Amino acid sequence: MDEHRLSPLPREPPAQAPRRGIFFLVFALDCNEIGDTSLEVRFEDKKLEKLCMDEREMRKKRADIADRLRLRINALKTAQTVGELSTHDPLGGWHSLSANLDGLWSGKLSANYRLLVRPDDSAEPRDAVTVTVIEISNHYDR
């Protein structure tokens, strides 16, 4: 019976073991250049940046869309390219716009409101790795 017992786990990893862990993964996700792992998100102005990035400001000024705004911003931060947004965040309804808003992409915040972003650094908008958040717009006022 004793021969089937598991040996206790060592308290420290062996010295020759390669260093692996979540720290290195998180470090890799923080950087962004062409080909890296996530979109670089910029904002048209400081007021919009504060609204989108500060949870307290978001709840205070736009409580009606705060939860979905946070989800859309997180989708922007974690997607690799603009074209991946529609599959990465399917409930966001991400799509490219046309007519007078040609070149912009839109993510759904509510029945009326959309988050408008502009892909910045690529000839093909679907391949862009940098976006600028333009505005939160009322879909039916346009």
C-alpha positions in Angstrom: 0.0 0.0 0.0 2.8 2.4 0.8 4.3 2.0 -2.7 1.2 3.6 -4.2 1.4 6.8 -2.2 2.3 10.0 -4.0 5.5 11.7 -3.0 5.1 15.2 -1.6 5.6 18.1 -3.9 8.9 19.9 -3.5 8.6 23.3 -1.8 10.9 25.1 -4.2 11.3 24.4 -8.0 14.6 22.9 -9.0 17.3 25.4 -9.9 17.6 24.1 -13.5 13.8 24.5 -14.2 13.1 27.2 -16.8 11.3 30.3 -15.5 7.7 30.2 -16.7 4.6 31.8 -15.4 1.8 34.2 -15.8 4.1 37.2 -15.2 5.8 36.7 -18.5 2.4 36.3 -20.3 1.1 39.5 -18.8 4.2 41.4 -19.7 3.8 40.3 -23.3 0.2 41.5 -23.4 1.1 45.0 -22.3 3.1 46.0 -25.3 1.7 46.8 -28.7 3.4 47.2 -32.1 2.3 45.8 -35.4 1.9 42.0 -34.9 1.6 42.2 -31.1 -1.2 40.8 -29.1 -3.7 43.7 -28.6 -5.1 46.9 -30.1 -3.7 50.2 -29.0 -6.6 52.4 -27.9 -6.5 56.2 -28.1 -9.1 58.8 -27.5 -10.2 61.8 -29.4 -10.1 64.0 -26.3 -9.4 63.8 -22.6 -13.0 64.2 -21.6 -14.0 61.1 -23.6 -11.0 59.2 -22.3 -12.0 59.9 -18.7 -15.6 58.8 -19.4 -14.4 55.6 -21.0 -11.6 54.7 -18.6 -12.8 55.9 -15.2 -15.5 53.6 -13.7 -16.7 56.3 -11.3 -17.1 58.9 -14.1 -18.8 56.3 -16.3 -21.4 55.5 -13.7 -21.9 59.2 -12.8 -22.3 60.6 -16.3 -23.6 57.6 -18.3 -25.2 55.1 -15.9 -27.6 54.0 -18.7 -24.7 52.5 -20.8 -21.9 52.1 -18.3 -21.9 48.3 -18.2 -21.8 47.9 -22.0 -19.3 50.8 -22.4 -16.9 49.0 -20.1 -17.4 45.7 -22.1 -16.8 47.5 -25.5 -13.6 49.2 -24.2 -12.3 45.9 -22.8 -13.0 44.3 -26.2 -11.0 47.0 -27.8 -8.1 46.5 -25.4 -8.0 42.7 -25.9 -8.7 42.2 -29.6 -5.7 41.8 -31.9 -7.1 43.7 -34.8 -10.2 45.8 -35.7 -11.5 43.0 -37.9 -11.4 40.6 -35.0 -13.8 42.7 -32.9 -16.9 41.2 -34.5 -15.9 37.6 -33.5 -14.1 38.6 -30.3 -17.0 40.5 -28.9 -20.1 39.2 -30.8 -22.6 40.9 -28.5 -21.0 44.3 -29.4 -22.4 44.2 -32.9 -19.1 45.6 -34.3 -19.3 46.6 -37.9 -17.8 49.1 -40.4 -19.9 52.1 -41.3 -20.6 53.6 -44.7 -21.9 56.8 -46.3 -20.9 59.9 -44.3 -19.2 57.8 -41.6 -17.2 55.7 -44.0 -14.0 54.4 -42.5 -15.4 54.3 -38.9 -16.4 51.2 -36.9 -19.3 51.0 -34.5 -20.0 49.0 -31.4 -23.4 48.8 -29.8 -23.9 50.3 -26.4 -27.7 50.3 -26.2 -30.7 50.4 -28.6 -29.8 54.0 -29.5 -26.1 54.5 -28.5 -23.0 53.4 -30.3 -19.3 53.7 -29.6 -17.6 55.0 -32.7 -13.9 54.2 -33.4 -11.5 55.0 -36.2 -8.9 52.5 -37.3 -5.7 54.5 -37.6 -2.6 52.8 -38.9 -3.4 50.5 -41.8 -4.5 50.8 -45.4 -7.0 48.0 -44.7 -9.1 49.0 -41.6 -9.7 45.4 -40.7 -6.0 44.9 -40.1 -5.5 48.0 -38.0 -3.8 47.6 -34.6 -4.4 51.1 -33.4 -7.8 52.7 -33.0 -9.0 56.1 -31.8 -12.3 56.3 -29.9 -14.2 59.2 -31.6 -17.4 59.5 -29.7 -20.5 58.0 -28.1 -23.3 58.8 -30.5 -27.0 58.5 -30.6 -27.6 56.2 -33.5 -30.9 57.9 -34.6 -29.7 61.6 -34.4 -27.5 61.2 -37.5 
